[in-house]
Amino acid sequence: MFWAANGALWLMMVVAVLVAWSNTTLGWISTALGTLVAVNGAGHIVGTLFTRRYSPGLVSGAILWLPLGVSALWGTWQMGPRLSWTTGVVVGIAVQGGVASLALVLSRRDSAA
């Protein structure tokens, strides 16, 4: 599952970058994915620090997703209109918030069963 999820996200990032290069009106997609993976990577680091326990995803979040997300955010900031960049950040945070909320609900359900 780990490799499939990480591989799918890498593929989505590559496609988003190619789309952004070919159509600047869709550049917000790269920004949204960059935000999503940066916030997710940072979340694993913060979760580990907060709970003082290993958070699954810490290693890949710290060495792979956080740097990739920050690089995507920096690159899209440099090449696109600010409104497109801001839209992407808002969408990325919203999607990550939904995913994190769903993960929390599912983990509590599984631990209660």
Secondary structure, 3 states (H helix, E strand, C coil): CHHHHHHHHHHHHHHHHHHHHHCHHHCHHHHHHHHHHHHHHHHHHHHHHHHCCCCCCHHHHHHHHHHHHHHHHHHHHHHCCHHHHHHHHHHHHHHHHHHHHHHHHHHHHHHHC
